[in-house]
Amino acid sequence: MAGIDNAIFYTVWSYRKGAGRDILTLMLDYFKAEKPWLKRFVTLSPKTEMAHNFHLNNGAVVLQRNRQSVNYEYILL
């Protein structure tokens, strides 16, 4: 699709330990296989140490810090 190369998610969260990583992996694999024109995966996450560590440990970079949230970006290669 011309001009559309981003997938934006409100957040990635689960109460079950490890499920957030599973959700992230499933979504990234889905985008690579089914929507190869998408190149960016961005989350809007709370400003918590847990969210920060989760995203950085799973390959994201801080895209932007906002007053009440942080955007993390995963590059789809």
Secondary structure as UniProt FT lines:
FT   TURN            2..3
FT   STRAND          6..9
FT   TURN            17..18
FT   HELIX           19..34
FT   TURN            36..37
FT   STRAND          40..46
FT   HELIX           49..57
FT   TURN            58..59
FT   STRAND          61..65
FT   STRAND          69..75
//
